[in-house]
Structures are given as structure tokens and as C-alpha cells.
């Protein structure tokens, strides 16, 4: 693991800012190729949009685990750092550390928040354990879930909490209109196939609860929340959520599909563009009452 993790105080190294650009957009140069999404400005904006969606879903809350007075907090795959910054603002007495493959976080942050360039899939060597470890939207970035969950367990204080959350790649409806969205269903199928070929399964979330328990966590809970994929609901708040997530999907689908389908499935650009055109059409057809499921799993290390 990166040296900054060992002493817990080294700043992000600026020489990691030169990114590989073999695909459209810029990509992580630290442990290059381990994460399929870019780290350019457009993707950073999408990550912040995703954070806003979670805030709406959780009614302004940053987490679901019943944490109390956390002293040290770790945010895995922190991205732009927006969650870590918000958490540090809400808990000024806490020490918040965010790690990511890219140094894309702002330099002006709360005094109790810092960021390090690190790969959470490598062996952890933090100087002291945490009271709360958080990971969000990491599907497609995890090669070994069991190892990750075990490392989280080992790096928690007794009674500490570990929480993971993700938006599923699958599409659902309560009236079978999702069956009309054949391109979206095809996209989900091929994301499943290609991500498994890449070694980072994007459909593993249904196994998280059991894996938490196997890692030793107790009081494990899973919450599943419906998230509209377009502004079809009549309810104004759900409609707004659907509008935001529709944009989120329209931004994410091209980057995921180009990175995975070209590398793993050998698809040509014209094939991907044709599928994406169908996806865009289906997401904008409000007669399709589409939603996905947001899974939030959290568990506690025994005393």
C-alpha cells in the first residue's frame, strides 16, 4: 500500500497528476487500469451528482449505520471527497480520511479532513484503527470483496461500524414496463458479463450481507430503496430523484460501456453507440416506469 497510509499524515503526491488517456477522458495513473471509469471533470461532476442523489434518498443523512461520536473515519474510494468533507463538517471532532486512486479532491477542506492517494484493494497499514469505515458506489472497483470486508473488520475499533452502499445496475418496474426497455436490460446483461471478465463483478451487491457476516460483523442490516431511473413518478420528490438519476445514468453508461465492452467483449464503437442510443430512448420514455434498487449494508465489529 502507498507510503502515505503507513504514517497517516503524508499529503497527496503531485507527480501522480499525469494521467493515462488511452480512452476518452483522463484516467488514474496510480495502479493504472484497476478502475474502468475516468477521473476527468465530467466524471467528477457525475460523482457529486450521485452524492446529491444519496442525500435526497437518505433525507439529508450521510449514513445509515447507528454510529455515535466517531473518532476516526475512513472513506474508501472517496472520489471528489464530497462525502468526506460533508461528514467532517457534520462531525468537527472526528478525524476523517479519504483515500482514492486519484488526487482529484479540493485543496481547501475542513481541518479535520485529509485525503491520500491509495488503493483500498492493497494491504492496509494504517497507523491506528477507525470507528467508522464507509464505501459508496464501489461496484466495478472491487476485485476481492471478502478481502476488502476482512480488512475493514481488522481496521475497526471494537464496536466500530462498516457501511457499503451502491446503486444496482439492474432495471425493474412494478408493472412490467421494464420489459419494454430491452436496450437497458441488454446493457445490464453485458455489464454483468464484462465486469466479471474484468474481475470486478458489478452484480455482487446481493452477496454483501452474507459476506459481512462471514467477515465477522454482527448486527448486519441491509436496506433496499427504490430509485426511479427517469422522472416518471407523479410524486414531486420522486420525480426530482428520477430526473437526477436519469442524468446520472446518461453520463455513466457511455464510460462504463466503452471501457468494459471494448476491452472485455471486443465490441466496436458502432455497436456500443447503437446500444446507447436505445438506452437513451428508453430512459426518456416516461411510459416505462423504471427504477433500480439502492442497497445499503452495514455491520458492527463485536466488542
Helices and strands as residue ranges (DSSP letters): H 3-7, G 14-16, H 41-57, E 72-76, H 82-90, E 95-100, E 113-117, E 130-136, H 145-154, E 156-167, G 177-180, H 182-198, G 204-207, H 208-215, E 218-228, H 236-260, I 261-265, H 269-284, E 291-300
